Amino acid sequence: MAVGAVAGRPITLNATGAVAALLGELGIPTRVMRGFAVISRAAGLVAHMVEEQQSPSGRLIRDTVEPAIPCVGKGAA
C-alpha cells in the first residue's frame, strides 16, 4: 500500500482507517471524517447494548474473572 511505502513498513488499517481512505477518495473533507467514525462507533455501541439486554454476559464475565485476578497497587486489600 502507499501508506506502507511512505512509512517504510507495513501498516495495517482498521475499519476506521479503511472508511477514512474511502471518504478521502470520495472527496469528503478531513474535518468531517471524524463525524463518520463517531457515527459508526455509536451504532456499534447501540448494537452491543441490545445484545446485552437480550443475552446478558457482562455480569457473568465479571463475576467469573474478578475473583481470579488479584488486585495490586493502590487500594489493594
Secondary structure, 3 states (H helix, E strand, C coil): CHHHHHHCCCCCCCHHHHHHHHHHHCCCCHHHHHHHHHHHHHHHHHHHHHHHHHCCCHHHHHHHHHHHCCCCCCCCC
